[in-house]
């Protein structure tokens, strides 16, 4: 994974070696789990808001991220003629 500044913001280029994990930061609401993308020298951590009442909105965003990541994966596979065999 590499990060570059493109004038609009940061751009992360991911590859097969980029890892995505959920990491626990402690117990209880004051230490929520985080989503970590790591590869090479770059690490991106998605952290829920400190205000637990905003966690529902965070969950909505994460599901949108999942859905759009699936859409992007399907487009990339279609353009390269490859398909995820696990989905039949």
N, C-alpha and C positions, 0 to 999 in steps of 0.2 A: 504494500500500500504506500503510495506517495501522496504528499500534500503540496499543492502549489497555490499561489495567489493569482487569480486571473482577472482582477480588477472589479469583479462583481462580488467576490468573496472567496472563501477557501474551496478548493476542488480536491476531493480525495479520489485517487485512482486505485481501485481495488482489483485484486487478482485471486487466483486459486490459493495462494498462501495466506491471504487475509483471514483471520479468525474472528468469529463473532461468538461472544459468550455472555452469559448473565452472571454477574458476580455479586455475592453478598457483601455488604459493608459493615454488618453488625446485626444486632437483633432489635426488634421493635421499630416503631414508626419513625423514630429519629435517625435511623440508619437504613434507608431503603435500598433494595438491590438496584444495580445499575446495568446498562447494556454497554458492552465494551467491544469495539472493533479494533483489532491490533494486527499490524503487519509491518515488517521492517522496522524503521525508526519511528513510525507514527502510531499513535494511540488516540482513538476518539472515544470518549465516554459520554453516553447519554444518561443524564441524571434527572430523576423525577423532581418536581418542585418541592421545596421544603414544606409548603402548605399542603397537608394531606387532603384538604377539600378539593384541591386541584388535581389529585391523582386520577380521578375519573377521566378528565380531559386528556391527561397524559396517556392513559390506556387507549383512548380513542385515537390519538396520534400514532401510537405504536402499532395499532392494528392497521391504520392507513399505510404506515411505512411498510409493514409486512405485505399488505395487498399490492402496493405499487412495486415493491421489490420483486414479487412474483410476476407481475406484468412485465417488468423490465427483463427478468430472466427468460420469460417466454419469447419476447421480441428478439433478444440476442440469440437464443437457440434457433429460432425460425430463420434468422438471417444467416446463420452458419450451417443450417441444414441439420442441426442436432436437436434432439428432444430428450427430455428426462424420461428414461425408461422406467423409473420407479412409479410414474404416474400412468403408465400403460400406453 
